[in-house]
Amino acid sequence: AAAARGAAREAWLRGRVAQLEEQIRVLEDTRAMLRFDLHSCCVLPRAHPLRKAAAVIAGNSAFRAFIFACIILNIVTQSFDSPYLPDSGTKAMTFGNLVLNVVFATEVAVMIVWQGFRAYMSDLWNRLDL
């Protein structure tokens, strides 16, 4: 009888721990959402389709991997920059910088639409993007 009560208590405790972990997860998700501005760019509420699309794009692991690859590519191309490059190399560097700047500007725009400007700027790493 004591063993059965102990097993029942252990099962109840496991269930309770699972409930509490779920509540913690919900609270963390809510806290993360509250960090974002109610209206992105002062006009887009959280439920706006454009803001939802930005959330899907920004939350996509392929998007983040692409941005990371562009950062690495930018570092590599900047390391090859030299005043001794031929004109074709200078033109290629200029074009590459233009393309990467467009990619990075697009990333910033997507993130600001998703999070809102104040929430975006509250992350110190994001301040480096601007």
C-alpha positions as CSV (number, residue, x, y, z in Angstrom):
1,A,0.0,0.0,0.0
2,A,2.9,2.4,0.9
3,A,4.6,1.5,-2.4
4,A,1.4,2.2,-4.3
5,R,1.0,5.6,-2.6
6,G,4.6,6.5,-3.3
7,A,4.3,5.6,-6.9
8,A,1.0,7.5,-7.2
9,R,2.7,10.6,-5.5
10,E,5.6,10.3,-7.9
11,A,3.3,10.2,-10.9
12,W,1.4,13.2,-9.6
13,L,4.7,15.1,-9.1
14,R,5.9,14.3,-12.6
15,G,2.5,15.5,-14.0
16,R,2.8,18.7,-11.9
17,V,6.3,19.4,-13.1
18,A,5.2,18.9,-16.7
19,Q,2.4,21.4,-16.1
20,L,4.7,23.9,-14.5
21,E,7.2,23.6,-17.3
22,E,4.4,24.3,-19.8
23,Q,3.3,27.3,-17.9
24,I,6.9,28.6,-17.8
25,R,7.2,28.1,-21.6
26,V,3.9,30.0,-22.2
27,L,5.1,32.8,-19.9
28,E,8.4,33.0,-21.7
29,D,6.7,33.2,-25.1
30,T,4.3,35.9,-23.7
31,R,7.3,37.9,-22.3
32,A,9.1,37.6,-25.7
33,M,6.0,38.9,-27.5
34,L,5.4,41.7,-25.0
35,R,9.0,42.9,-25.7
36,F,7.9,43.7,-29.2
37,D,6.1,47.0,-29.9
38,L,2.3,47.0,-30.1
39,H,2.5,48.8,-33.4
40,S,5.5,48.3,-35.6
41,C,6.4,51.6,-37.4
42,C,3.5,53.2,-35.5
43,V,0.9,51.7,-37.9
44,L,1.2,47.9,-38.0
45,P,-0.5,46.1,-35.2
46,R,0.7,42.7,-34.1
47,A,-2.0,40.9,-36.1
48,H,-1.2,42.7,-39.4
49,P,-0.4,40.3,-42.2
50,L,2.8,42.1,-43.2
51,R,4.0,41.9,-39.6
52,K,3.1,38.2,-39.5
53,A,5.0,37.6,-42.8
54,A,8.0,39.4,-41.4
55,A,7.9,37.2,-38.3
56,V,7.8,34.1,-40.5
57,I,10.8,35.3,-42.5
58,A,12.8,36.5,-39.5
59,G,12.1,33.3,-37.6
60,N,13.2,31.1,-40.5
61,S,16.5,29.3,-39.8
62,A,17.3,29.4,-43.5
63,F,17.0,33.3,-43.5
64,R,19.3,33.5,-40.4
65,A,21.8,31.1,-42.1
66,F,21.7,33.2,-45.3
67,I,22.3,36.4,-43.3
68,F,25.2,34.7,-41.4
69,A,26.7,33.5,-44.7
70,C,26.4,37.1,-46.1
71,I,28.3,38.4,-43.0
72,I,31.1,35.9,-43.5
73,L,31.2,36.7,-47.3
74,N,31.4,40.4,-46.4
75,I,34.3,39.8,-44.0
76,V,36.1,37.8,-46.6
77,T,35.6,40.3,-49.5
78,Q,36.6,43.2,-47.3
79,S,39.9,41.4,-46.4
80,F,40.7,41.3,-50.1
81,D,40.2,45.0,-50.6
82,S,43.4,46.7,-51.7
83,P,44.4,49.9,-53.5
84,Y,46.4,47.7,-55.8
85,L,43.4,45.9,-57.3
86,P,42.9,46.2,-61.0
87,D,39.8,48.1,-62.2
88,S,37.9,44.9,-62.8
89,G,38.5,43.9,-59.2
90,T,37.5,47.3,-57.9
91,K,34.3,47.1,-59.9
92,A,33.6,43.6,-58.6
93,M,34.2,44.8,-55.0
94,T,31.9,47.7,-55.5
95,F,29.1,45.6,-56.9
96,G,29.6,43.0,-54.2
97,N,29.4,45.7,-51.5
98,L,26.2,47.0,-53.1
99,V,24.5,43.6,-53.1
100,L,25.5,42.9,-49.5
101,N,24.3,46.3,-48.4
102,V,20.9,45.7,-50.0
103,V,20.8,42.3,-48.2
104,F,21.6,43.8,-44.9
105,A,19.2,46.7,-45.3
106,T,16.5,44.2,-46.2
107,E,17.3,42.3,-43.0
108,V,17.0,45.4,-40.9
109,A,13.7,46.3,-42.5
110,V,12.2,42.9,-41.9
111,M,13.4,42.9,-38.3
112,I,12.0,46.4,-37.6
113,V,8.6,45.5,-39.2
114,W,8.5,42.3,-37.1
115,Q,9.6,43.7,-33.8
116,G,9.0,47.4,-34.0
117,F,11.7,50.0,-33.9
118,R,12.0,50.4,-30.1
119,A,12.2,46.6,-29.5
120,Y,14.7,46.3,-32.3
121,M,16.9,49.0,-30.9
122,S,16.6,47.5,-27.4
123,D,19.0,44.7,-28.5
124,L,22.5,46.0,-28.5
125,W,23.6,43.7,-31.3
126,N,21.0,45.2,-33.6
127,R,22.4,48.7,-33.0
128,L,25.5,47.6,-34.8
129,D,23.3,47.0,-37.9
130,L,22.4,50.6,-38.1
